[in-house]
């Protein structure tokens, strides 16, 4: 919706595999996790026909170049430096808007890194935020997306989920009600963007889960590539 409103030709979703490797996670585990994340996203993008490319951070630039740019920042925290460098690389490739998540209970949400980026590189990138961290856990209805690890606490893409059963397992839970309100917003957004009747929020959600569990088709719909120098948006 942001891309259409601003007239940008395409969007990118960035899977931060190199960040996980640099944080000490074994490379093979990262590769497996990145593949599990990328496959359902590609299936959804293909089903919706949206002009979105899905990239891994490890493919943005040669590791030596990224390391050199990080060292030039002279920031002690390598993870923070990596975040800033990735945003700058995306900007040089035409990204004009970065869509991230913000959560008041979290110290290191995207706003933290974006403020540091702006201090170092200026206002060449516009930052937009969505609320991150809805869960089905009544004890912790909001949580940092990176730390919501329990499968029962949220709906998973790329797996055979029974969305309706999961959403109504505890219908009286405030956390579940909040999650259902989020799904209703997504269903309305889908209808607004595509013109297709999304049905009930539950049926829309099951459609999304089922679509993400299907492998991306070989014949993808054509995606209009940006003009030289044309801006785009990206979501980390």
N, C-alpha and C positions, 0 to 999 in steps of 0.2 A: 504494500500500500504506500509506503514511503517512496519507493522507487517510482511508482506510477505518478504520484503527486508531484514529484520533482522532475519528471520527464527523463529519468536516467534509463539507459538502454538495457542494463543488466545488473544482476546482483551476484555476490560471491558468498559462500559459506566456508569459513576456515576451520578445519579440524587441526587442533594444535598438537600434532604428534611430536614434533621436535621439542616442544616445551616439556612434555612428559619425559622424554629421553634425558633432557638436560637436568630434570629434577631427580634423576636417579632410577627411574622405572626401567627395567630391562627392555632392550630394544625389541625383542621378539614379542613380548607382552604388549608393547605399545602398537606394534604393527597389527596384531590381532584385534586389539580394541579399536584402532582406527578403521580397520576394514569392517568391523561390526557396526560402527557408526555411519560409515560412508554408504554402505549398500542400501539401507532403508531410506536414507535421504535421497539418493539417486532415484530410487523407485518412486518416491513421492513426487519429486520434481518432474520426472517423466510423465507420471499420471496427470499432474496438474497442468503441465505444459508451460510452466513459468520459465522465463529466461534467467536461470540461475546456474552458476558453475560451482562445483564443490571441490575445494582444493585442500591439500595438506600443507601445513606450514613448512614442512621439510622441502617442499617443491618451490617455495617462493624465490629462493636464491641459493647459490652454492654456500655450503656451510662456512667456507673460509671468508666469504664476503659478509655474511651475517656476523661472524665472530669479530671481524675487523670493525664493523659498524658499532657493535656492542662495546668494544674496547674504547672506541673514540668518545663514547658517552661518559666514560669515567664514572660509572655507577657501580658501587660495590656489589649490590644484589644482581646477580646474573639473570635471574628470572625476570626481574623488573626491566632490566636493559633489553632483554629479548622481546618483551611485550612492546616496548616503544619502537624497537627496530622493525618489528613486523608491521606495525601500523604505518610507519614511514615508507616501507617498501610497497605496501598496498597503495599508499597515496601516490607514489611515483608511477605506479601502474594504472592510475586513473581513478582510484577510489575517492569519492568525495564525501560520503557519509558512512559512519561506522555505527552499527546498531548493536548495542550491548545490553546487559542486565544490571539493575541496581536493586540493592536490598539494604535497608537501613541497619539491619542487625549484623551486617557483614562488614568487616573492616576493609577487606581487599576485593570489593566488587569492581566492575569495569570503570566506575567513575574515578577510582583511585588512580588507575593506570592512565586514564585519559587526561586527568589534570596534569600529571607529570609530562605526558606527551605535549600538551599545549604549552607548558612552561619551557620545554626544550625546543619545540619546532614551530610554535605559533598556532594561528587559528585556520590553518589550511584545510583541516578536516572538521566536519560537523559531526557531533556526537548526539545520538538519540538513544533513549533507554526504554526498555520494557521491564516490568516487575519480574524478578526471577525467583524461583524457589517454591512454587506451590507444591504441597505434598498431600498425601492421603493419611498422614500420621497425625492423629489428634493431639499427640504430645508435642509435635513439632510441625505445625501446619505450614510454616515457611522455613526454608533452609537453603543454604548455598547450593546451587546445582551440582557443583563438583563433589559435594559431601553427602548428597542424597543417594546412598549406595544400595539400600535395601529394595529389592524388586517389588515388594508389596506396598512400598510407599509411593509409587507412581506408575503410570501406564508406560509400557515399553514399546518401542517401535522395532520392527523386524522380528517379532516373535508372535506366537499364536496366543494372543491375549483375548480373554472374554471381557470386553470393555464394560458391558452393562453389569455383569456380576461384580466386577471390581469396584465400580462406582456406587453400587447399591448394597455392598456387603455390610456397610454401617451407615444407613441413610440418615441417621440422626446426628452423625458426627459433623461439627462445624467445619472441620478440615475437608471432609468429603463434599459438603455443600459448597464450600469455596472453590473446590476443584471443578465441580459441575458448572459453576458460574463461569469459570475460565473456559471450559469447553464450549459453553453457549456463545461466548464472545468469539471463539475461533470459528464456530459454525457460521455466525453472522458475517465474519470477515470473508470466509470462503464464498458465501452467497454473493457478497458485495463484489468480490474480485472476479468471479466466474459467471455469475448469473444463474448457476445451477441450484436447484432446490436441495438444500443439505439435509432436509428432514429434521427429525428430532436431534438434539445435541448428542444423544447416546448413539443413534444410528450413524450420525456423521463421524463420531469418534471411532466406531467399529470399522467404518469405511477406511478411515485413515490408517488404523492398525493393520487391516487386511492389505491395503495397498502397499504399505511399507514392508510387509512380509514377502511381497512378490518380487522376484528379481527384475531389475531394470530390463526393459525390452531392448533388443538389438537395434531396432529402428527408432531412434529418438526423433522427437519433433524438432524442426529447425529452430535454432536460437540465433537471434539477430546479434551479431557481434558489434561492440561499440566502435564508433569512429575513432580515428587516431586522436588521442588526447581527450576523448570523451570521458566524462566522469561516470562512476558507477557507485554502488553501495555495497558494503560487505558486512557480514555478521560473524563475530568470532564464536 
